[in-house]
């Protein structure tokens, strides 16, 4: 355990309401964020969140409170919640208290640090903007990510947020000499177990750390697990000068845990029942994710969007922190266009000529324009049919449909389900493919040949060789 009992400051429980515990101290009051321990074997952990008067504090339990009763003795540990940091945590899986939960011995050669840390000062932040390549075509071309930036994966339930995160871990560890840190906040334990097994099988576990606060854990634990993961990430960035990829699944659950904690503490709710302090709580976490002179923490966060409503305060507040927003669309998922990223709703602050270069910027704009024109023409096609369009509009539709299919990609993490071998595509190859489609080089190639391929040249391999001549391949019916 991290915090050994170092003080002789003891109090007694006055009341227990779910996870909220009021404790009376006759001596001095423990400061805010102090960790208190109670119960058999000091198993119940409480974090102080408010000082009510000269003798009473109110805390939120980070563990279940079964067995806690009025009059139970409570010991002040004399410090805040701490997380293990160091080389010893690599390849391991932890809970919010820094206990190993992968059925192995507790890690050795670790230090313990407070999870409440200030973000890096402005003077230490790096102002250089660099592209962070993922090997996923649609992201690298239309929503380029920033090294040391924050990207959000927005989507409702079941549209592929976790699959996309897992694929990024796979691609990163293989091609970037950095550390990957996966933080599961209030997500399914099944996903954590599967991820651990997959990463072990892929041989990438030695450069990875996992931290979980599962769905069934009290809100206090889910609320703090993000801070624990960030403390570990900051060690690798500041002490080891390494780049860290921090994956958070799911940041909405962090806001939700804060909402539960706030409600239990009796604070007046604000819009739609969210806590009044949501903006501040999210900022204290997000501002620590930064690019400094020693290294960068690049973060990719899954964001569950309640009822697919992007005006929900949780989604709106999260948007404001991000340098790229990747929006997943249920409609595209239903059409089998995976990854189901909506290219027209997704955006990135990196997609400017100064950062990605003139050619990339021009191509991305043209792709968006083509897809937007196709979206407008869909109503006419539905009512009157493709034949009623002008030849120019028909060409736009053909290009857009081929682009949509080229921007799908088979994933390494879904090989066992789809039977398709995963593909990693460089940004240059993805741009070349899109440019050749826009130049109508593939107008005689059936759309299906462009579906679920890596580089564009694979499309020619999927079409059967035809005799040379103008009727080599019949145009595809849309």
C-alpha positions as CSV (number, residue, x, y, z in Angstrom):
1,X,0.0,0.0,0.0
2,X,1.2,3.5,-0.8
3,X,0.4,5.6,2.3
4,X,1.6,4.0,5.5
5,X,0.0,5.4,8.6
6,X,2.5,8.1,9.6
7,X,0.4,10.1,12.0
8,X,-1.3,9.6,15.3
9,X,-4.3,11.8,14.3
10,X,-7.4,9.7,14.8
11,X,-11.1,10.6,14.4
12,X,-14.5,8.8,14.6
13,X,-17.2,8.4,12.0
14,X,-20.2,10.6,12.7
15,X,-22.4,9.6,9.7
16,X,-22.3,7.3,6.6
17,X,-24.5,8.1,3.6
18,X,-23.6,5.8,0.8
19,X,-20.0,6.8,-0.2
20,X,-20.1,10.1,1.8
21,X,-18.6,9.8,5.3
22,X,-18.5,12.6,7.9
23,X,-15.7,12.2,10.5
24,X,-15.1,14.1,13.7
25,X,-11.5,14.9,14.8
26,X,-10.7,16.3,18.2
27,X,-7.1,17.2,17.3
28,X,-6.2,19.1,14.1
29,X,-8.3,18.7,10.9
30,X,-6.7,16.8,8.0
31,X,-6.2,19.1,5.0
32,X,-8.4,18.7,1.8
33,X,-7.3,15.7,-0.4
34,X,-5.9,13.9,2.7
35,X,-6.4,10.1,2.7
36,X,-8.0,8.6,5.8
37,X,-8.2,4.8,6.5
38,X,-10.8,2.9,8.6
39,X,-12.3,-0.5,9.2
40,X,-10.7,-3.9,9.5
41,X,-7.1,-3.9,8.2
42,X,-7.5,-0.2,7.3
43,X,-9.2,-1.4,4.2
44,X,-11.7,1.4,3.7
45,X,-10.1,4.5,2.1
46,X,-11.7,7.9,2.4
47,X,-10.5,11.1,0.7
48,X,-11.3,14.4,2.4
49,X,-13.2,16.8,0.2
50,X,-14.6,19.4,2.6
51,X,-14.0,20.8,6.1
52,X,-17.4,21.3,7.6
53,X,-16.5,23.1,10.8
54,X,-13.7,23.2,13.4
55,X,-14.0,19.5,14.2
56,X,-15.7,17.7,11.2
57,X,-14.5,16.8,7.7
58,X,-16.6,15.3,4.9
59,X,-14.9,12.7,2.7
60,X,-15.8,10.4,-0.2
61,X,-15.0,6.7,0.1
62,X,-12.8,5.3,-2.7
63,X,-13.7,1.8,-1.6
64,X,-17.1,0.2,-0.7
65,X,-18.3,1.3,2.7
66,X,-19.7,-2.0,4.0
67,X,-18.9,-2.5,7.6
68,X,-18.4,1.2,8.3
69,X,-20.6,2.5,11.2
70,X,-20.9,5.4,13.5
71,X,-18.2,5.5,16.1
72,X,-15.7,3.6,13.9
73,X,-12.1,4.9,14.4
74,X,-10.5,6.6,11.4
75,X,-6.8,7.2,11.0
76,X,-5.3,10.2,9.1
77,X,-2.5,8.9,6.9
78,X,-1.0,12.4,6.8
79,X,-0.8,12.6,3.0
80,X,-2.8,12.6,-0.3
81,X,-3.6,9.6,-2.5
82,X,-0.4,8.4,-4.1
83,X,0.5,6.5,-7.3
84,X,3.6,4.3,-8.1
85,X,6.0,5.6,-10.7
86,X,9.2,4.2,-12.1
87,X,10.4,1.6,-14.6
88,X,8.9,-1.2,-12.4
89,X,5.4,-0.3,-13.5
90,X,6.0,-1.1,-17.2
91,X,4.0,-4.1,-18.4
92,X,1.7,-4.1,-15.4
93,X,-1.9,-3.4,-14.6
94,X,-3.0,-1.3,-11.6
95,X,-6.1,-0.1,-9.7
96,X,-6.6,3.5,-8.3
97,X,-4.5,2.7,-5.2
98,X,-1.5,1.5,-7.2
99,X,-2.1,-2.1,-6.3
100,X,-1.2,-4.6,-9.1
101,X,-4.3,-6.3,-10.4
102,X,-2.6,-8.7,-12.9
103,X,-2.1,-11.6,-10.4
104,X,1.6,-10.9,-10.2
105,X,3.7,-9.8,-7.3
106,X,3.7,-6.1,-6.3
107,X,6.2,-4.1,-8.4
108,X,9.6,-3.3,-6.9
109,X,11.8,-0.3,-7.7
110,X,9.0,2.2,-7.6
111,X,8.5,5.6,-6.0
112,X,5.2,6.9,-4.7
113,X,4.0,10.3,-5.8
114,X,0.9,12.4,-5.0
115,X,-1.7,12.2,-7.7
116,X,-2.5,15.9,-7.2
117,X,0.1,17.8,-9.2
118,X,0.2,21.2,-11.0
119,X,0.3,21.3,-14.8
120,X,3.6,22.3,-16.3
121,X,4.3,26.0,-16.2
122,X,3.9,28.0,-19.5
123,X,7.7,28.6,-19.7
124,X,8.3,24.9,-20.0
125,X,5.7,24.1,-22.7
126,X,6.8,23.5,-26.2
127,X,5.3,25.7,-28.9
128,X,6.3,23.5,-31.8
129,X,3.5,21.8,-33.7
130,X,4.3,18.3,-35.0
131,X,2.1,15.7,-36.7
132,X,1.5,12.4,-34.9
133,X,1.0,9.7,-37.5
134,X,-1.3,6.9,-36.6
135,X,-1.2,4.7,-39.7
136,X,-5.0,5.0,-40.1
137,X,-5.8,6.7,-43.4
138,X,-8.9,8.7,-42.6
139,X,-7.3,10.1,-39.5
140,X,-3.9,11.0,-41.0
141,X,-5.5,12.6,-44.1
142,X,-8.5,14.5,-42.7
143,X,-8.0,14.7,-38.9
144,X,-4.2,14.8,-38.4
145,X,-3.3,14.5,-34.7
146,X,-0.8,16.6,-32.8
147,X,2.2,15.3,-30.9
148,X,1.5,16.4,-27.4
149,X,-2.1,17.3,-28.3
150,X,-5.4,16.0,-27.1
151,X,-7.7,14.2,-29.5
152,X,-11.3,13.1,-28.7
153,X,-13.1,10.1,-30.1
154,X,-16.8,11.1,-30.0
155,X,-19.6,8.6,-30.4
156,X,-22.6,6.9,-28.9
157,X,-22.5,3.3,-27.6
158,X,-21.2,0.6,-29.9
159,X,-19.8,2.6,-32.8
160,X,-16.2,1.5,-32.4
161,X,-14.4,3.9,-29.9
162,X,-12.6,1.2,-28.0
163,X,-11.6,-0.7,-31.2
164,X,-10.1,2.5,-32.6
165,X,-8.2,3.2,-29.4
166,X,-6.9,-0.4,-29.3
167,X,-5.7,-0.1,-32.9
168,X,-3.9,3.1,-32.1
169,X,-2.0,1.4,-29.2
170,X,-1.0,-1.4,-31.6
171,X,0.3,1.0,-34.3
172,X,2.0,3.4,-31.8
173,X,4.0,0.9,-29.9
174,X,5.2,-0.8,-33.0
175,X,6.3,2.5,-34.7
176,X,7.0,5.1,-32.0
177,X,9.7,4.5,-29.4
178,X,7.4,5.6,-26.6
179,X,5.4,4.4,-23.7
180,X,1.6,3.7,-24.0
181,X,-0.5,4.2,-20.9
182,X,-4.1,3.0,-21.0
183,X,-6.5,4.4,-18.4
184,X,-9.9,2.8,-18.2
185,X,-12.4,5.0,-16.3
186,X,-15.7,3.4,-15.5
187,X,-15.6,1.0,-18.5
188,X,-16.4,-2.7,-18.7
189,X,-13.9,-5.0,-17.0
190,X,-14.3,-7.5,-20.0
191,X,-12.7,-4.9,-22.3
192,X,-9.7,-4.4,-19.9
193,X,-9.1,-8.2,-19.7
194,X,-9.3,-8.5,-23.5
195,X,-7.0,-5.6,-24.0
196,X,-4.4,-7.1,-21.6
197,X,-4.6,-10.4,-23.4
198,X,-4.3,-8.9,-26.9
199,X,-1.3,-6.7,-25.9
200,X,0.4,-9.6,-24.3
201,X,-0.1,-11.7,-27.5
202,X,1.2,-8.9,-29.7
203,X,4.3,-8.6,-27.5
204,X,3.8,-4.9,-26.8
205,X,3.1,-5.2,-23.1
206,X,6.7,-4.3,-21.9
207,X,6.2,-0.7,-23.1
208,X,2.8,-0.3,-21.7
209,X,1.0,0.5,-18.4
210,X,-2.7,0.0,-17.6
211,X,-4.7,1.6,-14.9
212,X,-8.4,0.7,-14.3
213,X,-11.2,2.1,-12.3
214,X,-14.1,-0.2,-13.3
215,X,-17.8,0.4,-13.7
216,X,-18.7,-1.3,-10.5
217,X,-16.2,0.7,-8.3
218,X,-17.5,3.6,-6.1
219,X,-17.6,7.0,-7.8
220,X,-14.6,8.3,-5.8
221,X,-12.3,5.6,-7.3
222,X,-13.5,6.3,-10.8
223,X,-13.1,10.1,-10.2
224,X,-9.4,9.7,-9.2
225,X,-8.1,7.0,-11.6
226,X,-7.4,9.6,-14.3
227,X,-5.2,11.5,-11.9
228,X,-3.3,8.3,-11.1
229,X,-2.7,7.6,-14.8
230,X,-1.5,11.2,-15.4
231,X,0.9,11.0,-12.5
232,X,2.5,7.9,-14.1
233,X,2.6,9.5,-17.5
234,X,4.3,12.7,-16.1
235,X,7.1,10.6,-14.6
236,X,8.0,9.1,-18.1
237,X,7.8,12.6,-19.7
238,X,9.6,14.6,-17.0
239,X,12.1,12.1,-15.5
240,X,12.8,9.7,-18.4
241,X,12.3,12.3,-21.2
242,X,10.2,9.9,-23.2
243,X,7.1,10.5,-25.3
244,X,3.9,9.0,-23.8
245,X,0.7,8.1,-25.6
246,X,-2.1,8.3,-23.0
247,X,-5.4,6.6,-23.9
248,X,-8.4,7.4,-21.8
249,X,-11.5,5.2,-22.2
250,X,-13.8,7.0,-21.3
251,X,-13.5,10.7,-20.3
252,X,-17.3,11.0,-20.0
253,X,-17.2,8.5,-17.2
254,X,-14.8,10.8,-15.3
255,X,-17.4,13.6,-15.6
256,X,-20.1,11.2,-14.6
257,X,-18.2,10.1,-11.5
258,X,-17.7,13.8,-10.6
259,X,-21.4,14.2,-11.0
260,X,-22.1,11.4,-8.6
261,X,-19.6,12.7,-6.1
262,X,-21.0,16.2,-6.3
263,X,-24.6,14.9,-5.9
264,X,-23.5,12.8,-2.8
265,X,-21.8,15.8,-1.3
266,X,-25.1,17.7,-1.6
267,X,-24.0,20.4,-4.1
268,X,-26.7,22.1,-6.2
269,X,-26.7,20.5,-9.7
270,X,-26.4,22.8,-12.7
271,X,-27.6,22.2,-16.3
272,X,-29.0,18.7,-17.0
273,X,-28.0,17.6,-13.6
274,X,-24.2,18.0,-14.1
275,X,-22.1,19.2,-11.2
276,X,-21.5,23.0,-11.0
277,X,-17.7,22.4,-10.9
278,X,-17.6,20.3,-14.1
279,X,-15.4,22.8,-16.1
280,X,-12.9,23.1,-13.3
281,X,-12.6,19.4,-12.7
282,X,-12.1,18.6,-16.3
283,X,-9.5,21.4,-16.7
284,X,-7.4,20.2,-13.7
285,X,-7.1,16.8,-15.5
286,X,-6.7,18.1,-19.1
287,X,-4.2,20.9,-18.5
288,X,-1.7,18.3,-17.2
289,X,-1.6,16.7,-20.6
290,X,1.0,18.8,-22.4
291,X,4.0,19.0,-24.7
292,X,7.1,20.2,-22.7
293,X,10.8,20.7,-23.5
294,X,11.6,17.2,-22.2
295,X,8.8,15.1,-23.9
296,X,5.2,15.0,-24.8
297,X,2.1,13.4,-23.5
298,X,-0.2,12.8,-26.5
299,X,-3.7,11.9,-25.4
300,X,-6.5,10.2,-27.3
301,X,-9.7,10.1,-25.3
302,X,-12.9,8.3,-26.0
303,X,-15.9,10.4,-25.2
304,X,-19.3,8.8,-24.9
305,X,-22.0,11.2,-26.2
306,X,-25.2,10.7,-24.3
307,X,-28.1,9.9,-26.8
308,X,-25.8,11.0,-29.6
309,X,-26.5,14.6,-28.5
310,X,-23.4,16.8,-29.2
311,X,-24.9,19.8,-27.4
312,X,-24.8,17.9,-24.1
313,X,-22.6,19.9,-21.6
314,X,-20.2,17.0,-21.1
315,X,-19.5,16.8,-24.9
316,X,-19.3,20.6,-25.2
317,X,-16.8,21.0,-22.3
318,X,-14.6,18.2,-23.6
319,X,-14.6,19.7,-27.1
320,X,-13.0,22.9,-25.8
321,X,-9.9,21.1,-24.6
322,X,-9.1,19.2,-27.8
323,X,-6.8,19.8,-30.7
324,X,-8.7,17.2,-32.8
325,X,-12.2,15.9,-32.7
326,X,-12.9,12.5,-34.3
327,X,-16.6,12.0,-34.6
328,X,-17.9,8.4,-35.1
329,X,-21.1,8.0,-36.9
330,X,-23.7,5.3,-36.3
331,X,-24.9,5.7,-40.0
332,X,-21.4,4.9,-41.4
333,X,-21.1,2.0,-39.0
334,X,-24.4,0.6,-40.3
335,X,-23.1,0.9,-43.8
336,X,-20.0,-1.2,-42.9
337,X,-17.6,1.8,-43.5
338,X,-15.1,1.1,-40.7
339,X,-13.5,3.0,-39.0
340,X,-16.9,4.7,-38.9
341,X,-15.4,8.2,-38.8
342,X,-17.6,11.0,-40.1
343,X,-15.2,13.1,-42.2
344,X,-17.5,16.1,-42.4
345,X,-18.1,16.4,-38.7
346,X,-14.5,15.6,-37.6
347,X,-12.0,18.4,-37.4
348,X,-8.4,19.1,-36.4
349,X,-6.5,22.3,-35.6
350,X,-3.5,20.8,-37.3
351,X,-5.1,20.8,-40.8
352,X,-3.5,24.1,-41.9
353,X,-1.0,24.7,-44.7
354,X,1.6,25.8,-42.3
355,X,1.7,22.5,-40.4
356,X,0.6,19.7,-42.8
357,X,2.0,21.4,-45.9
358,X,0.3,23.0,-48.9
359,X,-0.4,19.7,-50.8
360,X,-1.9,17.9,-47.9
361,X,-4.1,20.9,-47.0
362,X,-5.3,21.3,-50.6
363,X,-6.1,17.5,-50.9
364,X,-8.0,17.4,-47.6
365,X,-10.1,20.4,-48.6
366,X,-10.9,18.8,-52.0
367,X,-11.9,15.4,-50.3
368,X,-14.2,17.2,-47.9
369,X,-15.7,19.3,-50.7
370,X,-16.3,16.1,-52.8
371,X,-17.9,14.3,-49.8
372,X,-20.0,17.3,-48.9
373,X,-21.3,17.6,-52.5
374,X,-22.2,13.9,-52.5
375,X,-24.1,14.3,-49.2
376,X,-26.2,17.1,-50.8
377,X,-26.9,15.0,-53.9
378,X,-28.1,11.9,-51.9
379,X,-31.6,13.4,-51.6
380,X,-31.9,13.9,-55.3
381,X,-30.5,10.3,-56.0
382,X,-33.0,8.9,-53.5
383,X,-36.0,10.7,-55.2
384,X,-35.1,10.6,-58.9
385,X,-32.3,8.1,-59.3
386,X,-28.7,8.5,-60.4
387,X,-29.6,8.7,-64.1
388,X,-31.2,12.2,-63.5
389,X,-27.9,13.8,-62.4
390,X,-25.7,15.8,-64.8
391,X,-22.6,14.0,-66.0
392,X,-20.5,16.3,-63.8
393,X,-22.5,15.4,-60.7
394,X,-22.3,11.7,-61.6
395,X,-18.5,12.0,-61.6
396,X,-18.7,13.7,-58.1
397,X,-20.8,10.8,-56.8
398,X,-18.4,8.2,-58.3
399,X,-15.3,9.9,-56.8
400,X,-17.0,10.4,-53.4
401,X,-18.1,6.7,-53.2
402,X,-14.6,5.5,-54.1
403,X,-13.0,7.9,-51.5
404,X,-15.4,6.6,-48.8
405,X,-14.4,3.0,-49.6
406,X,-10.7,3.8,-49.8
407,X,-10.8,5.5,-46.4
408,X,-11.9,2.2,-44.8
409,X,-9.2,0.1,-43.4
410,X,-8.7,-3.5,-42.0
411,X,-7.5,-3.3,-38.4
412,X,-4.9,-5.5,-36.7
413,X,-7.1,-5.7,-33.6
414,X,-10.1,-7.1,-35.6
415,X,-8.2,-9.7,-37.6
416,X,-9.8,-12.6,-35.6
417,X,-13.3,-11.3,-36.4
418,X,-13.0,-10.2,-40.0
419,X,-10.4,-12.6,-41.3
420,X,-8.8,-9.6,-43.0
421,X,-5.1,-8.9,-42.3
422,X,-4.5,-5.5,-40.6
423,X,-2.9,-2.7,-42.6
424,X,-0.8,0.2,-41.6
425,X,-0.7,3.0,-44.2
426,X,1.8,6.0,-44.2
427,X,0.4,9.5,-44.6
428,X,2.2,9.8,-47.9
429,X,0.6,6.6,-49.3
430,X,-2.9,7.7,-48.1
431,X,-2.5,11.1,-49.7
432,X,-1.3,9.6,-53.0
433,X,-4.3,7.2,-53.1
434,X,-6.8,10.1,-52.5
435,X,-5.1,12.2,-55.1
436,X,-5.3,9.5,-57.7
437,X,-9.0,8.9,-57.0
438,X,-9.8,12.6,-57.3
439,X,-7.9,12.6,-60.7
440,X,-10.4,9.9,-61.9
441,X,-7.6,7.3,-62.3
442,X,-9.8,4.6,-60.7
443,X,-13.1,5.5,-62.4
444,X,-13.1,2.2,-64.3
445,X,-12.3,0.2,-61.2
446,X,-15.3,-1.2,-59.3
447,X,-16.0,0.5,-55.9
448,X,-15.8,-2.8,-54.1
449,X,-12.1,-3.1,-55.1
450,X,-11.3,-0.1,-53.0
451,X,-13.1,-1.4,-49.9
452,X,-10.9,-2.5,-46.9
453,X,-7.5,-2.2,-48.5
454,X,-4.3,-0.5,-47.4
455,X,-2.5,1.4,-50.2
456,X,-4.3,2.3,-53.4
457,X,-2.2,-0.1,-55.5
458,X,-3.9,-3.1,-53.8
459,X,-7.2,-2.1,-55.6
460,X,-5.6,-3.1,-58.9
461,X,-4.7,-6.5,-57.5
462,X,-8.4,-7.0,-56.4
463,X,-9.8,-6.5,-59.9
464,X,-9.6,-9.3,-62.4
465,X,-7.3,-8.7,-65.3
466,X,-9.4,-7.7,-68.3
467,X,-8.6,-7.5,-72.0
468,X,-7.3,-4.1,-73.0
469,X,-9.7,-1.7,-74.5
470,X,-12.3,0.9,-73.6
471,X,-14.7,-1.7,-72.1
472,X,-12.2,-3.2,-69.7
473,X,-14.3,-2.8,-66.6
474,X,-17.9,-2.1,-66.5
475,X,-18.6,1.1,-64.4
476,X,-20.0,0.3,-60.9
477,X,-23.7,0.8,-60.3
478,X,-24.2,3.2,-57.4
